Amino acid sequence: MKTSILKIAAVVMFMVTLGCEKSEDDNMLNNLSAAQITELKGIAASGTWTIAYYFDTDKEETAHFNGYTFTFNTDGSLVATNGATTVNGTWSVTDSDNGNDDSPNDSDVDFNIAFASPADFADLTDDWDIVEYTAVRIELIDISGGNGGTDKLVFEKN
């Protein structure tokens, strides 16, 4: 009897532990207020940024963006430059309650980035979920609907 109670207790503890694990969704800021969205847009548009970390599904690719600074302009244009090369794109922060993003099952705010080319920059094109942001750091994540891979992108202010 004592052994059975210990086994049951062990199983219950294991189940409780599984129920307490955080999912990727728990790590995202899914419901920002209108004031927070405005704040994030202002932070992004103030100054220049570099990519401190970029992980594309199965490998780190931060080095593809070494030497580039990114400017998020208030008109929605996004400019990446390394002095010799300039790459133009667009950006926005949107509340996707309408389900038009690649995560239609959640109600979240997306940090949208779009570059047509070159290929390394086109890889950044997505409607990123916001993990966290401060005045000097914006951390984003995307869980691919196709292969289930996770991309991570971190901008840091210069």
C-alpha positions, 0 to 999 in steps of 0.5 A, a space after each residue: 500500500 505504501 509503495 502504491 501511494 508513493 507511485 501515485 504521488 510521483 505520477 501526480 508530481 510529474 503531471 503537475 510539472 508537465 502542466 507548468 512548462 511554458 510554451 513559446 506562446 507564454 514567452 510572447 507579449 500577445 496583448 499589448 495595449 494601444 499605448 504600448 504599441 505606440 511606445 514600441 513604434 516610437 522606440 523602433 523609429 528612434 535611432 539606428 539598430 543592429 541585429 544582435 542575434 538571428 536564428 533561422 529555424 535550424 541555424 544561427 545566421 547573425 553574421 549575414 547582417 554584420 556591419 549593417 545598421 537598420 533604420 525604422 522610419 516613421 513613414 514605414 520604410 526600413 533601411 539597412 546599410 553597411 556604408 557601401 550597400 543599402 537595402 530597402 524594405 518596410 516595417 509596421 507594428 499591427 494588432 492582428 485581432 483580425 486573424 490575418 497573420 500566420 498565427 490565426 489562433 492567437 490574438 497578438 501584436 505583430 512586428 512586421 518586416 518586409 524585404 524583397 531582396 537580397 535573399 538574406 534580407 528576404 529571410 527577415 520578411 515575416 510578421 514577428 511576434 514580440 517577446 520583449 522590448 526595451 528602449 535599447 532592445 527588441 526581441 522577436 520570434 516566429 514559429 513557422 506554420 509550415 515546418 514548425 521551426 522557430 526563428 528568433 530575431 534580436 535588434 539592439 540599438 547602436 
